């Protein structure tokens, strides 16, 4: 440890404490936790409803595309909020920059609509 700079000692200490805590919790739950053996515990779900079908059934890609689009437009709002707060101080330059940003965003939205991503009726 002589070659190790003194700046890294707090970091190594915190990593050691975190790993020790995780190990302690995993050990404590395995030792102190209940051990109930029953047919119901071996079922895939413990909600009381009998499962039907296969859990590995394919899900439409359109679901994931809509989820990604939701995140994309959510991030747009994250960029628009600070602009709206500083609207007056940014002046016309800031207004033009936001119009450019929204124009690019709407071009992407137009492309999405033309590709039919939001059209759930067709496969």
C-alpha positions as CSV (number, residue, x, y, z in Angstrom):
1,X,0.0,0.0,0.0
2,X,3.0,2.3,0.0
3,X,2.7,3.1,-3.7
4,X,-1.0,3.9,-3.3
5,X,-1.7,7.7,-3.1
6,X,-3.4,8.9,0.1
7,X,-6.3,10.3,-2.0
8,X,-7.6,6.8,-2.8
9,X,-7.8,5.5,0.8
10,X,-11.2,7.0,1.5
11,X,-12.6,5.6,-1.7
12,X,-11.2,2.1,-0.9
13,X,-12.6,2.4,2.6
14,X,-16.0,3.2,1.3
15,X,-15.9,0.4,-1.3
16,X,-14.9,-2.0,1.5
17,X,-17.7,-0.8,3.8
18,X,-20.2,-1.1,1.0
19,X,-19.1,-4.7,0.0
20,X,-19.1,-5.6,3.7
21,X,-22.6,-4.3,4.2
22,X,-23.9,-6.1,1.1
23,X,-22.2,-9.4,2.2
24,X,-23.6,-9.0,5.7
25,X,-27.2,-8.4,4.5
26,X,-27.0,-11.4,2.1
27,X,-25.7,-13.6,4.8
28,X,-28.3,-12.3,7.4
29,X,-31.2,-12.9,5.1
30,X,-30.1,-16.4,4.3
31,X,-29.6,-17.3,7.9
32,X,-32.4,-15.4,9.6
33,X,-35.0,-15.6,6.8
34,X,-37.9,-18.0,6.9
35,X,-37.6,-21.4,5.3
36,X,-41.1,-22.4,4.1
37,X,-41.3,-25.3,1.8
38,X,-44.6,-25.6,0.0
39,X,-46.0,-26.2,-3.5
40,X,-47.3,-22.6,-3.7
41,X,-43.7,-21.3,-3.1
42,X,-42.5,-23.2,-6.1
43,X,-45.0,-21.6,-8.4
44,X,-43.6,-18.8,-10.7
45,X,-45.9,-16.2,-9.2
46,X,-47.1,-15.9,-5.6
47,X,-50.1,-13.7,-6.3
48,X,-52.7,-16.5,-6.0
49,X,-53.6,-16.5,-9.7
50,X,-52.9,-19.6,-11.7
51,X,-50.5,-18.8,-14.5
52,X,-51.7,-19.4,-18.1
53,X,-49.6,-19.9,-21.2
54,X,-45.9,-19.4,-21.8
55,X,-44.0,-16.5,-20.2
56,X,-41.7,-16.5,-23.2
57,X,-44.3,-15.4,-25.7
58,X,-43.1,-12.8,-28.1
59,X,-44.0,-9.1,-27.5
60,X,-44.5,-6.8,-30.4
61,X,-41.6,-4.5,-31.2
62,X,-44.0,-1.6,-31.4
63,X,-44.5,-1.6,-27.7
64,X,-40.7,-1.0,-27.2
65,X,-40.7,1.7,-29.9
66,X,-43.5,3.6,-28.2
67,X,-41.7,3.3,-24.9
68,X,-38.5,4.7,-26.5
69,X,-40.5,7.5,-28.1
70,X,-42.0,8.3,-24.7
71,X,-38.5,8.6,-23.2
72,X,-37.4,10.7,-26.2
73,X,-40.2,13.2,-25.8
74,X,-39.8,13.2,-22.1
75,X,-36.2,14.3,-22.5
76,X,-37.4,17.1,-24.8
77,X,-39.3,18.5,-21.9
78,X,-36.2,18.4,-19.8
79,X,-34.5,20.6,-22.3
80,X,-37.5,22.9,-22.7
81,X,-38.0,23.6,-19.0
82,X,-34.8,25.6,-18.4
83,X,-35.4,27.5,-21.7
84,X,-38.9,28.5,-20.5
85,X,-37.5,29.6,-17.1
86,X,-34.9,31.9,-18.8
87,X,-37.1,32.9,-21.7
88,X,-36.8,36.7,-21.1
89,X,-33.0,36.7,-20.5
90,X,-32.3,34.7,-23.7
91,X,-34.1,37.1,-26.0
92,X,-34.7,36.4,-29.7
93,X,-31.6,34.3,-30.0
94,X,-32.9,31.8,-27.4
95,X,-36.3,31.9,-29.1
96,X,-34.7,31.1,-32.5
97,X,-32.6,28.3,-30.9
98,X,-35.7,26.7,-29.4
99,X,-37.6,27.0,-32.7
100,X,-34.7,25.2,-34.4
101,X,-34.8,22.5,-31.7
102,X,-38.5,22.0,-32.0
103,X,-38.3,21.9,-35.8
104,X,-35.8,19.1,-35.6
105,X,-38.0,17.3,-33.1
106,X,-41.0,17.7,-35.3
107,X,-39.1,16.4,-38.3
108,X,-38.3,13.3,-36.3
109,X,-41.9,13.1,-35.2
110,X,-43.1,13.4,-38.8
111,X,-40.7,10.6,-39.8
112,X,-42.1,8.4,-37.0
113,X,-45.6,9.0,-38.2
114,X,-44.7,8.2,-41.8
115,X,-43.0,5.0,-40.8
116,X,-46.2,3.9,-39.0
117,X,-44.6,3.4,-35.6
118,X,-47.7,4.7,-33.8
119,X,-50.1,2.7,-35.9
120,X,-51.0,-0.3,-33.7
121,X,-53.5,-1.8,-36.1
122,X,-51.0,-3.0,-38.6
123,X,-48.3,-5.6,-38.0
